[in-house]
Amino acid sequence: MSELPPDAILDALRRMNLSGATGGERLTGGVSSDIWRIDLPSGPICVKRALAKLRVAADWHAPVERNVFEARWMRHAAGFAPRLLGQDEASGTLAMEFLSPEDHPLWKNQLRDGIADAGFAARVATALVTIHAQTAADPGVAAEFPTDAIFYDIRLEPYLVATARAHPDRAEQLLRLVAATQANKKALVHGDVSPKNILCGPSGPVFLDAECAWWGDPAFDLAFCLNHLLLKCLWTPGAADGFFRCFDALAAGYLRGVVWEPPDALEQRAAALLPGLLLARVDGKSPVEYVTSESQKDQVRRVARALLADPPSHLAAIRNAWKKEIDA
């Protein structure tokens, strides 16, 4: 049923010269923003307004000015992100083109349904490493993203620091990952490269929701996405072999494109991060919604805790450890 968005969003649209809304629909799926499809005389658009308190059980707050940096990320990732139509910094609202789910299905939904296309995973890798390489070649971009505090508040603290509190005997390793991630600032990072934020477009992947945009360590984006491919094995077990093929294609495709530093160095940081992110999705502030049974959570804990204690240098070691666990 069509409805108009709140007055605050309508006011922001007027300030962006996008007035004339005739209806709309609140879109679901996000925890950090109010997201709407809004119908204008010229056609539908998508509008996001950042929330100060995220929609999770934990007490998790984040500054709404992150919306400003999301818009900047979209400009730098042109061709791999929706077209930006306007931004109202005062209200933390941005407008972008609306991409219909009919021709831009969500990658997460495809994975849920067991559609594990390694070729598409390779295209995600190429797109992601292209964004990283282009921005790494232009270090002046760093000045546009003074977002260290935001990235800490909505990524490092709720994932790694919160998990360190839940696992005090692994706290030293987890806090070391925080320090290493903060120290390796090399490119423009999306910060939430998850299948829920990737559309399968007719011309390739389209990345959404760059609210965590940060000039930092690109290894974080790689590890963050690979983590989701491992966890999907618990959601759709019958497609596990396909998820592992996607993992391999994404890791290999990404590392082939790393030109700003030795690929082995980046892989080592991603391999160190991945177990921490894996553990965070059951014991951090943002647990993944489809890993619900204690037996599944214990599978994650066994693998992640062992790998944190003895960090691997290569991503394949994590893949193999996880495969051994779920095949047992």
C-alpha positions in Angstrom: 0.0 0.0 0.0 1.4 3.4 -1.0 2.1 5.9 1.7 4.0 9.2 2.0 7.3 9.2 4.1 7.6 11.3 7.3 7.6 15.1 7.0 11.3 15.2 7.8 12.1 13.2 4.6 9.7 15.3 2.5 11.3 18.5 3.8 14.7 17.1 2.8 13.5 16.2 -0.6 12.3 19.7 -1.2 15.7 21.1 -0.2 17.2 18.7 -2.8 14.8 20.0 -5.4 13.1 16.6 -5.5 9.6 17.6 -4.4 6.3 16.3 -5.7 6.1 12.9 -3.9 2.8 11.2 -4.7 3.4 8.1 -2.6 6.0 5.5 -1.6 6.9 2.5 0.4 9.1 1.9 3.4 11.8 -0.6 2.5 12.9 -3.3 4.8 16.3 -4.9 5.6 18.4 -2.2 7.1 19.1 -1.6 10.8 20.9 1.7 10.5 18.7 3.9 8.2 15.1 4.7 7.4 14.9 3.7 3.7 12.0 4.5 1.3 11.0 4.1 -2.3 9.4 7.4 -3.1 7.3 8.0 -6.2 7.9 11.3 -8.0 6.3 12.6 -11.2 9.6 11.6 -13.0 9.5 8.1 -11.5 10.6 6.3 -8.4 13.7 7.1 -6.4 15.3 5.6 -3.2 15.8 7.8 -0.1 17.9 7.0 3.0 17.9 8.8 6.3 20.5 7.8 8.8 19.3 6.7 12.3 21.1 7.8 15.4 20.3 4.5 17.2 20.5 1.3 15.2 17.7 -1.2 15.1 19.5 -4.0 17.1 19.0 -5.5 20.5 22.2 -4.0 21.8 22.6 -0.3 22.7 24.3 0.8 19.5 24.5 4.4 18.5 26.2 6.0 15.5 26.6 9.6 14.3 24.1 10.5 11.5 26.8 12.5 9.6 27.9 9.1 8.2 25.3 9.8 5.5 27.6 12.5 4.2 30.5 10.1 3.7 28.2 7.5 2.1 27.4 10.0 -0.6 31.1 10.7 -1.1 31.8 7.0 -1.4 29.1 6.7 -4.0 30.7 9.4 -6.1 34.1 7.7 -6.0 32.5 4.3 -6.8 30.6 5.6 -9.8 29.7 2.7 -12.0 29.6 0.3 -9.1 27.0 2.1 -7.0 23.5 3.6 -7.6 23.5 7.1 -9.2 23.4 9.8 -6.5 20.6 12.3 -7.0 21.0 14.6 -4.1 21.9 15.0 -0.5 20.6 17.0 2.5 23.4 17.1 5.0 21.3 18.8 7.7 19.0 15.9 8.1 21.4 13.1 7.1 19.3 12.2 4.1 20.4 11.2 0.6 18.5 10.4 -2.6 19.6 7.9 -5.3 18.2 6.1 -8.3 15.8 3.3 -7.5 16.9 -0.1 -8.8 14.0 -2.5 -9.2 14.4 -5.9 -7.6 13.1 -7.5 -10.8 16.3 -6.7 -12.7 18.6 -6.1 -9.7 18.0 -9.0 -7.3 19.8 -9.0 -3.9 22.8 -11.3 -3.8 21.8 -12.3 -0.3 18.4 -13.6 -1.5 20.1 -15.6 -4.2 22.5 -17.2 -1.8 19.7 -18.0 0.6 17.9 -19.8 -2.3 21.0 -21.8 -3.0 22.0 -19.9 -6.1 25.8 -19.8 -5.6 27.3 -18.4 -8.8 31.1 -18.3 -8.6 31.2 -16.2 -11.7 29.3 -13.5 -10.0 31.5 -13.7 -6.9 34.5 -13.2 -9.2 32.7 -10.0 -10.6 32.2 -8.8 -7.0 35.9 -9.3 -6.5 36.9 -7.3 -9.6 34.6 -4.5 -8.8 35.7 -4.2 -5.2 39.4 -4.4 -6.0 39.0 -1.8 -8.7 37.5 0.7 -6.3 40.3 0.0 -3.8 43.0 0.3 -6.5 41.6 3.5 -8.0 41.5 5.2 -4.6 44.8 3.9 -3.4 46.3 5.6 -6.4 44.9 8.9 -5.2 45.8 9.3 -1.5 44.2 12.8 -1.6 40.9 11.0 -1.2 41.8 10.4 2.4 41.1 14.0 3.3 37.4 13.5 2.3 36.9 10.7 4.8 37.9 11.8 8.3 35.8 9.0 9.6 38.2 7.1 12.0 35.8 7.6 14.9 32.7 6.6 12.9 34.4 3.4 11.6 35.4 2.6 15.2 31.8 3.2 16.5 30.0 1.2 13.9 32.5 -1.5 12.9 35.5 -2.1 15.1 33.8 -1.6 18.5 30.6 -3.6 17.9 32.3 -6.4 16.0 35.8 -6.9 17.5 35.9 -5.0 20.7 32.5 -6.3 21.9 33.5 -9.8 21.0 36.7 -9.4 23.0 34.5 -8.6 26.0 32.5 -11.8 25.3 35.7 -13.9 24.9 38.3 -12.5 27.4 40.7 -15.3 26.7 40.8 -14.1 23.1 40.7 -10.4 23.9 44.4 -9.8 23.2 44.1 -11.3 19.7 40.9 -9.4 18.9 42.2 -6.1 20.1 45.4 -6.6 18.1 43.2 -6.9 15.0 41.6 -3.6 15.9 45.1 -1.9 16.1 46.3 -3.6 12.9 43.2 -2.5 11.0 43.6 1.1 12.2 47.3 1.2 11.3 47.0 0.0 7.6 45.3 3.0 5.9 45.7 2.5 2.2 42.5 2.9 0.3 38.8 3.9 0.4 36.9 1.2 2.3 33.2 0.5 2.0 33.0 -1.2 5.4 29.9 -3.3 4.9 30.6 -5.4 1.8 27.9 -8.0 2.6 25.6 -9.9 0.2 22.7 -7.9 1.7 24.4 -4.8 0.2 25.1 -6.1 -3.2 22.7 -6.2 -6.1 23.1 -8.6 -9.0 22.6 -6.1 -11.8 22.5 -6.9 -15.5 25.9 -5.1 -15.9 27.4 -6.5 -12.8 27.4 -6.0 -9.0 26.0 -2.8 -7.5 27.2 -1.9 -4.0 24.8 -0.3 -1.5 24.9 1.2 2.0 28.4 2.6 2.3 27.6 4.2 5.7 30.9 2.9 7.1 33.0 4.5 4.4 36.5 5.1 5.6 40.0 5.7 4.4 41.6 2.6 5.8 42.5 -1.0 5.4 41.0 -2.6 2.3 41.7 -6.1 3.8 38.6 -5.3 6.0 36.3 -5.3 3.0 37.7 -8.5 1.6 37.4 -10.4 5.0 34.0 -9.0 5.7 32.5 -10.3 2.5 34.3 -13.7 2.7 32.9 -14.1 6.2 29.4 -14.0 4.9 30.1 -16.7 2.3 31.3 -19.0 5.1 28.3 -18.3 7.3 25.8 -19.0 4.4 26.8 -22.7 4.7 24.8 -22.8 7.9 21.8 -21.0 6.3 21.6 -23.1 3.2 23.6 -26.3 3.9 22.7 -27.9 0.6 24.6 -25.2 -1.3 27.7 -25.3 0.8 30.0 -26.5 -2.0 28.8 -23.6 -4.1 29.5 -21.2 -1.3 33.0 -22.5 -1.1 33.5 -22.0 -4.8 32.2 -18.5 -4.4 34.7 -18.0 -1.5 37.6 -19.2 -3.7 36.6 -17.1 -6.7 36.2 -13.9 -4.7 39.5 -14.4 -2.8 41.5 -15.3 -5.9 39.9 -12.6 -8.1 40.4 -9.9 -5.5 44.1 -10.8 -4.8 44.9 -10.8 -8.5 43.9 -7.1 -8.6 45.9 -5.9 -5.6 48.5 -3.5 -7.1 49.0 -0.9 -4.3 50.9 -3.3 -2.0 52.2 -6.9 -2.1 49.1 -9.2 -2.4 50.5 -11.6 0.2 50.6 -8.8 2.8 47.0 -7.9 2.3 46.0 -11.6 2.3 47.8 -12.1 5.6 45.8 -9.2 7.2 42.5 -10.5 5.8 43.2 -14.0 7.0 44.0 -12.7 10.5 40.7 -10.6 10.5 38.4 -13.2 9.2 38.2 -15.4 12.3 37.5 -12.3 14.5 34.7 -11.3 12.2 33.4 -14.9 12.1 33.2 -15.0 15.9 31.7 -11.5 16.0 28.6 -12.6 14.0 27.6 -14.8 16.9 28.9 -13.0 19.9 29.3 -9.3 18.9 26.6 -6.6 18.8 25.4 -7.6 15.4 24.8 -11.3 15.3 23.8 -12.8 12.0 20.0 -13.4 12.0 20.1 -16.9 10.5 22.5 -18.6 12.9 20.1 -19.2 15.7 20.8 -22.6 17.3 23.5 -23.0 20.0 25.0 -26.0 18.1 25.6 -23.8 15.0 27.0 -21.0 17.2 29.3 -23.5 18.8 30.6 -24.5 15.4 31.5 -20.9 14.6 33.1 -20.5 18.0 35.2 -23.7 17.7 36.7 -22.7 14.4 37.1 -19.0 15.0 38.6 -19.3 18.5 41.1 -21.9 17.2 42.1 -19.7 14.3 42.5 -16.6 16.6 44.8 -18.6 18.8 46.9 -19.7 15.8 46.4 -17.1 13.0 46.8 -18.4 9.4 48.6 -16.5 6.7 46.3 -17.6 3.9 42.6 -17.5 3.4 42.5 -21.0 2.1 43.4 -22.3 5.6 40.3 -20.7 7.0 38.1 -22.1 4.2 39.5 -25.6 4.9 39.1 -25.4 8.6 35.5 -24.3 8.2 34.7 -27.0 5.6 36.2 -29.6 7.9 33.9 -28.4 10.7 30.7 -28.4 8.8 31.5 -31.7 7.1 32.1 -33.4 10.4 
